Amino acid sequence: MGTEEDSDGQERLAAFRQGLQDLNWVESRNLRFDIRWGAGDAASLSSPRGNITGFASFNAEIAGKWLQLLKEISPGIERVVVIYNPETAPYAIFLPVMEGVAPQIAVKLIRAPITDKAGIESAISGLASAPGSGLMIMPDVFTTLHRETIFELATRGHLPTMCPLRAYAAAGGLISYGSDFRGLMRQAAPYIDRILRGEKPSDLPVQEPTKYELIINLKTAKALGLDVPATLLARADEVIE
């Protein structure tokens, strides 16, 4: 969910390197890194195929929580537009979950596949003219690269936004809920340690996230004229002011 130029992605990589160093694996001494920025796939979480194993970034069920949190922070929302890149895989596991949850909280879900900046501007400007609207951003390299544009337009259009990554909330998104990625990277270090000491990757099940972070951007909430419920603020792991 990051790129080589993205500071958040670099911080995760630094956490991973530190975790390995704590286990006495030091780059240029007894370890060499070949960094590839991208995404992978595994046949099964419990029994990965070949040499694939690791830590999943999200599970599908979290998508329902995204909608519920957006409705909680902005109860007047009646429709939510989901921005995603149709050329990448992550949206496919989340949309069905959200479409199942949306009727339960009286929200209409609208798909907005986009592949360029013009598409972002069109989707958000069209949404801003309809009262009771909110925005959901799918986790993806495309949305990560364009996050500042997305949230600048959304705030200007008075649109509450729900995000999957802390970096999105830091860039101006209203609320984010997602995995503790730095923690995941630190947890990955012992897996690498075990593999380097001879264990087969296929014998190590893919681990799903166990810790999630709720981030609220209070500055954005004020710009949108929203009073964040005290109960929600109390649950937040971080409040950006």
C-alpha positions in Angstrom: 0.0 0.0 0.0 3.0 2.3 -0.4 5.6 3.4 -2.9 9.3 4.0 -2.7 8.7 7.7 -2.5 6.0 7.5 0.2 7.2 8.4 3.7 4.7 6.1 5.4 6.0 3.1 3.4 9.5 4.0 4.3 8.6 4.1 8.0 7.2 0.6 7.7 10.3 -0.6 6.0 12.4 1.0 8.8 10.4 -0.8 11.4 11.0 -4.1 9.6 14.7 -3.5 9.3 14.9 -2.6 13.0 13.0 -5.8 14.0 15.6 -7.8 12.0 18.5 -5.9 13.6 17.1 -6.8 17.0 17.5 -10.4 16.0 21.1 -9.8 14.9 20.3 -9.7 11.2 22.2 -6.6 9.9 22.1 -5.4 6.4 25.5 -5.5 4.6 26.9 -7.7 7.3 24.9 -10.9 7.2 21.8 -9.9 5.2 21.0 -8.3 1.9 17.7 -6.6 0.9 16.2 -6.6 -2.5 13.2 -4.3 -2.1 10.1 -4.7 -4.4 7.1 -2.4 -4.0 3.9 -4.2 -4.9 1.4 -6.8 -3.9 1.4 -10.6 -3.6 -1.1 -13.4 -3.5 -1.2 -16.7 -1.7 -3.3 -19.8 -2.4 -4.2 -20.3 1.3 -3.5 -18.4 4.5 -3.0 -21.5 6.5 -1.0 -23.4 3.9 0.8 -20.9 1.5 2.1 -22.4 -1.7 5.8 -22.5 -2.8 7.9 -19.9 -1.0 5.1 -17.5 -0.2 4.1 -16.6 3.4 3.8 -13.4 5.4 1.3 -11.0 7.0 -2.0 -9.9 5.4 -2.7 -6.2 5.5 -6.5 -6.4 5.9 -9.3 -8.9 6.2 -12.5 -8.5 4.3 -14.7 -8.1 7.4 -13.1 -4.8 8.2 -15.0 -3.2 5.3 -18.3 -3.3 7.2 -16.7 -1.5 10.1 -15.5 1.2 7.8 -19.1 2.0 6.8 -20.4 1.8 10.4 -17.7 4.2 11.7 -18.4 6.7 8.9 -22.1 6.6 9.8 -21.3 7.0 13.5 -19.1 10.1 13.0 -21.6 11.6 10.5 -25.1 10.2 11.3 -26.7 12.3 8.5 -25.0 10.3 5.8 -27.5 8.6 3.4 -25.2 7.6 0.5 -21.5 6.7 0.4 -19.4 6.8 -2.8 -16.6 4.2 -2.9 -13.5 5.4 -4.8 -11.3 2.6 -6.1 -9.1 1.6 -9.0 -10.7 -1.2 -11.0 -7.4 -2.3 -12.3 -6.2 -3.5 -8.9 -7.4 -6.4 -6.7 -8.1 -5.1 -3.2 -11.5 -3.5 -3.8 -13.0 -6.9 -4.9 -12.9 -8.4 -1.4 -14.3 -5.3 0.3 -17.2 -4.2 -1.9 -19.4 -7.3 -1.3 -19.0 -6.9 2.5 -19.9 -3.2 2.3 -22.9 -3.9 0.1 -24.2 -6.3 2.7 -23.8 -3.9 5.6 -25.0 -0.7 3.9 -28.8 -1.5 4.0 -28.5 -2.3 7.7 -27.4 1.3 8.5 -29.7 2.9 6.0 -26.9 3.9 3.5 -26.9 3.6 -0.3 -23.5 2.5 -1.6 -22.4 3.9 -4.9 -19.4 2.4 -6.8 -17.0 5.0 -8.4 -14.2 3.2 -10.3 -11.5 5.7 -11.2 -8.1 5.4 -13.0 -6.9 9.0 -13.2 -6.9 12.4 -11.5 -9.7 13.6 -13.7 -11.9 10.8 -12.5 -11.2 11.7 -8.9 -12.3 15.3 -9.5 -15.4 14.2 -11.4 -16.5 11.7 -8.7 -16.0 14.1 -5.8 -17.5 17.2 -7.4 -20.6 15.2 -8.4 -21.0 13.9 -4.9 -20.5 17.3 -3.2 -23.7 18.6 -4.8 -25.8 16.0 -3.1 -26.6 16.5 0.6 -26.1 13.6 3.0 -23.1 12.2 1.1 -19.9 10.6 2.3 -16.8 9.2 0.7 -15.0 5.8 1.2 -11.5 5.4 -0.1 -10.2 1.9 -0.9 -6.7 0.9 0.1 -4.5 1.0 -3.0 -1.3 2.5 -4.4 -3.3 4.7 -6.7 -5.4 6.3 -3.9 -2.2 6.5 -1.8 -0.5 8.5 -4.4 -3.5 10.8 -4.9 -4.6 11.1 -1.3 -3.8 14.8 -0.8 -5.9 15.7 -3.9 -8.8 13.4 -2.7 -9.0 15.0 0.7 -8.5 18.5 -0.4 -11.4 18.2 -2.8 -13.5 16.3 -0.2 -13.0 18.9 2.5 -13.8 21.7 0.0 -17.0 19.9 -0.8 -17.8 19.2 2.8 -17.7 15.5 2.4 -16.9 13.2 5.4 -14.3 10.6 4.4 -13.5 7.2 5.7 -10.1 5.8 5.1 -8.2 2.5 5.6 -4.8 3.9 6.4 -3.4 6.2 9.0 -1.4 8.1 6.3 -4.8 9.0 4.7 -6.1 10.6 7.9 -2.8 12.4 8.3 -3.3 13.8 4.8 -6.7 15.2 5.6 -9.1 12.3 5.7 -11.7 12.6 8.5 -11.3 9.1 10.0 -9.2 6.0 9.4 -9.5 2.5 10.7 -7.0 -0.1 9.7 -4.1 -2.4 10.6 -1.1 -1.2 12.6 1.2 -1.5 9.7 4.4 -0.7 11.6 3.5 -3.3 14.1 2.9 -5.8 11.3 6.4 -5.1 9.9 8.0 -5.6 13.3 6.1 -8.9 13.6 7.4 -10.0 10.2 11.0 -9.9 11.4 10.8 -13.1 13.5 9.3 -14.9 10.5 12.3 -13.9 8.4 14.5 -15.0 11.2 12.9 -18.5 11.2 13.2 -18.8 7.4 16.9 -17.7 7.5 17.5 -20.4 10.1 16.1 -23.1 7.9 12.3 -23.3 8.2 10.2 -23.6 5.0 8.0 -20.6 4.2 5.2 -23.0 3.2 5.2 -24.3 6.8 4.5 -20.8 8.2 0.9 -19.8 7.9 0.1 -16.3 6.6 -0.8 -14.2 9.6 -3.9 -11.9 9.7 -3.9 -8.5 11.5 -4.6 -8.6 15.2 -4.3 -4.9 16.1 -6.2 -2.1 14.4 -5.9 1.7 14.8 -8.7 4.2 14.9 -7.5 7.7 13.8 -9.7 10.8 13.9 -8.6 14.0 12.2 -10.2 16.7 14.4 -9.0 19.5 12.3 -10.9 18.0 9.3 -14.0 17.5 11.4 -14.0 21.1 12.4 -13.6 22.2 8.7 -16.6 20.0 7.9 -18.6 21.4 10.8 -18.9 18.0 12.5 -19.1 17.5 16.2 -17.3 14.2 16.8 -19.2 12.1 19.4 -17.3 11.9 22.7 -17.7 8.1 22.7 -15.9 7.9 19.4 -13.1 10.2 20.5 -12.6 8.1 23.6 -12.1 5.0 21.4 -9.6 6.6 19.1 -6.0 5.5 19.2 -4.9 8.9 17.9 -6.6 12.3 17.4 -5.0 14.7 14.9 -5.5 18.3 15.9 
